[in-house]
Amino acid sequence: MSRPDKEPPLESMLQALSDTIGTRQKVFLGELTDSLGTRGFGPVILLASAMTMLPTGIIPGVPAFMGLIMILAGAQMLTGHRELWLPPRIYAIQLPGPALLRGIARAEPMAIKLERYIKARWQFLVNWQVFLWLIALVMIFSALLIITIGAIPGLPFLLAMHILAFGLGLTTGDGRFIVAGFVIFLPSAWLAAWLSGLL
């Protein structure tokens, strides 16, 4: 599941996204996922959660679209797929290029700092099927909440935090981020549900 690149994986991922967007005003959602290449589900999960948490997450519809990507990724992980397949209608969803580039620019300094601490360890957490199933189930549940209550400011951010940690762990092969994702999940989901009035 984890396929770390020789170059820093987070920086190479952001560069691939920037190159895909270029100077275009609109970019297909599927083009962004295609630009990540054959790296498994990690970068896709990382992309969807980061776009939910960064300023791009305040663009109407973006949290719901990203939640849908998370659900598709989780469902395909449960069924044993190795990479994400998008239905044509979802592939063709258009997103604003300039806003995406601004989000990537904000993410780059954080990615560079994170690279210093990333190391492939506790890899059973990113390779054992039972943990991948657990990650998929948690992600689907969280994504359903994002779609349901995502219009409330700040809640998509809370609900995407642990998914971002899962994406980091799967992308870099560092199982500590998987542990962090499970630790963050319950309090963040409870707080989001409480703030939305579901509890």
MOUR-V234930 format. One record per residue. N is the residue number from 1. RES is the residue in one small letter. SS is DSSP state (hx for helix, st for strand, lp for the rest). PHI is phi in whole degrees, -180 to 180 (999 if undefined). D_FIRST is the distance of its C-alpha to the first C-alpha in Angstrom with 2 decimals. Layout:
BEGIN
n=(N;N)
res=(RES;RES)
ss=(SS;SS)
phi=(PHI;PHI)
d_first=(D_FIRST;D_FIRST)
END
This chain:
BEGIN
n=(1;2;3;4;5;6;7;8;9;10;11;12;13;14;15;16;17;18;19;20;21;22;23;24;25;26;27;28;29;30;31;32;33;34;35;36;37;38;39;40;41;42;43;44;45;46;47;48;49;50;51;52;53;54;55;56;57;58;59;60;61;62;63;64;65;66;67;68;69;70;71;72;73;74;75;76;77;78;79;80;81;82;83;84;85;86;87;88;89;90;91;92;93;94;95;96;97;98;99;100;101;102;103;104;105;106;107;108;109;110;111;112;113;114;115;116;117;118;119;120;121;122;123;124;125;126;127;128;129;130;131;132;133;134;135;136;137;138;139;140;141;142;143;144;145;146;147;148;149;150;151;152;153;154;155;156;157;158;159;160;161;162;163;164;165;166;167;168;169;170;171;172;173;174;175;176;177;178;179;180;181;182;183;184;185;186;187;188;189;190;191;192;193;194;195;196;197;198;199)
res=(m;s;r;p;d;k;e;p;p;l;e;s;m;l;q;a;l;s;d;t;i;g;t;r;q;k;v;f;l;g;e;l;t;d;s;l;g;t;r;g;f;g;p;v;i;l;l;a;s;a;m;t;m;l;p;t;g;i;i;p;g;v;p;a;f;m;g;l;i;m;i;l;a;g;a;q;m;l;t;g;h;r;e;l;w;l;p;p;r;i;y;a;i;q;l;p;g;p;a;l;l;r;g;i;a;r;a;e;p;m;a;i;k;l;e;r;y;i;k;a;r;w;q;f;l;v;n;w;q;v;f;l;w;l;i;a;l;v;m;i;f;s;a;l;l;i;i;t;i;g;a;i;p;g;l;p;f;l;l;a;m;h;i;l;a;f;g;l;g;l;t;t;g;d;g;r;f;i;v;a;g;f;v;i;f;l;p;s;a;w;l;a;a;w;l;s;g;l;l)
ss=(lp;lp;lp;lp;lp;lp;lp;lp;hx;hx;hx;hx;hx;hx;hx;hx;hx;hx;hx;hx;hx;lp;lp;lp;lp;st;st;st;hx;hx;hx;hx;hx;hx;hx;lp;lp;lp;lp;lp;lp;hx;hx;hx;hx;hx;hx;hx;hx;hx;hx;hx;hx;lp;hx;hx;hx;hx;lp;lp;lp;hx;hx;hx;hx;hx;hx;hx;hx;hx;hx;hx;hx;hx;hx;hx;hx;hx;lp;lp;lp;lp;lp;lp;lp;lp;lp;hx;hx;hx;hx;lp;lp;st;st;st;hx;hx;hx;hx;hx;hx;hx;hx;hx;hx;hx;hx;hx;hx;hx;hx;hx;hx;hx;lp;lp;lp;lp;lp;st;lp;lp;hx;hx;hx;hx;lp;hx;hx;hx;hx;hx;hx;hx;hx;hx;hx;hx;hx;hx;hx;hx;hx;hx;hx;hx;hx;hx;lp;lp;lp;lp;lp;hx;hx;hx;hx;hx;hx;hx;hx;hx;hx;hx;hx;hx;hx;hx;hx;hx;hx;lp;st;hx;hx;hx;hx;hx;hx;hx;hx;hx;hx;hx;hx;hx;hx;hx;hx;hx;hx;hx;hx;hx;hx;lp;lp;lp)
phi=(999;-96;-135;-59;-83;-67;-84;-53;-64;-70;-66;-66;-66;-63;-65;-63;-66;-61;-63;-68;-72;58;-107;-74;-80;-131;-140;-73;-57;-65;-66;-66;-68;-63;-66;-80;70;-94;-112;85;-82;-51;-62;-66;-63;-63;-62;-64;-71;-65;-66;-75;-88;-75;-55;-60;-70;-90;-72;-52;94;-63;-57;-67;-63;-68;-61;-64;-62;-62;-64;-63;-63;-62;-63;-74;-65;-65;-95;90;-69;-103;-141;-82;-114;-109;-60;-52;-67;-78;-55;-87;-62;-98;-125;-74;-60;-60;-66;-64;-64;-65;-64;-64;-61;-72;-80;-59;-60;-66;-64;-63;-66;-63;-56;-66;-104;-80;-153;-68;-154;49;-71;-61;-73;-108;-117;-71;-61;-62;-72;-65;-65;-63;-59;-62;-65;-62;-66;-62;-59;-65;-65;-62;-66;-60;-68;-74;-119;-67;-75;-81;-55;91;-71;-58;-59;-60;-78;-98;-60;-72;-69;-59;-63;-60;-61;-62;-63;-70;-74;-100;78;-102;-67;-61;-70;-65;-59;-59;-62;-68;-66;-74;-55;-62;-64;-71;-66;-63;-63;-64;-65;-67;-66;-84;89;-73;-112)
d_first=(0.00;3.79;6.45;9.66;12.72;16.02;17.73;17.07;14.00;15.92;19.08;17.71;16.15;19.57;21.41;19.68;20.65;24.14;24.67;23.85;26.28;28.96;32.38;31.91;33.17;30.76;27.22;25.33;22.36;20.54;21.39;19.57;16.27;17.00;17.67;14.14;13.38;10.37;7.89;5.84;7.43;7.85;10.82;12.30;12.51;13.87;16.28;17.58;18.24;19.77;22.00;23.14;24.08;25.59;29.03;27.50;27.07;30.86;31.14;32.18;29.54;26.57;25.37;25.78;23.92;20.99;21.20;21.08;17.88;16.34;17.81;16.55;12.91;13.42;15.29;12.87;10.06;12.96;13.87;10.75;10.11;7.10;9.15;12.17;15.59;18.65;22.09;24.68;26.65;23.79;22.69;26.31;26.66;28.33;27.78;30.18;29.25;31.45;30.18;26.55;27.60;29.42;26.40;24.33;27.29;27.35;23.67;23.95;26.01;23.72;20.67;22.78;23.78;20.34;19.19;21.86;20.31;16.60;15.58;12.61;13.82;13.45;9.93;10.57;10.34;6.69;5.98;9.14;9.57;12.67;11.37;8.97;12.27;14.31;12.53;12.98;16.57;17.49;16.31;18.34;21.28;21.27;21.05;23.98;25.91;25.25;26.64;29.49;30.74;29.12;32.56;33.69;33.34;30.93;29.21;26.17;25.67;25.78;23.43;20.76;20.78;18.35;16.00;16.17;15.29;12.15;11.23;12.24;10.28;6.81;8.29;10.02;8.39;11.67;11.95;15.46;14.57;13.04;16.41;18.27;16.91;18.20;21.38;22.08;21.45;24.64;27.19;26.01;25.95;29.32;30.83;29.81;31.27;34.38;34.98;34.68;37.19;34.98;35.94)
END
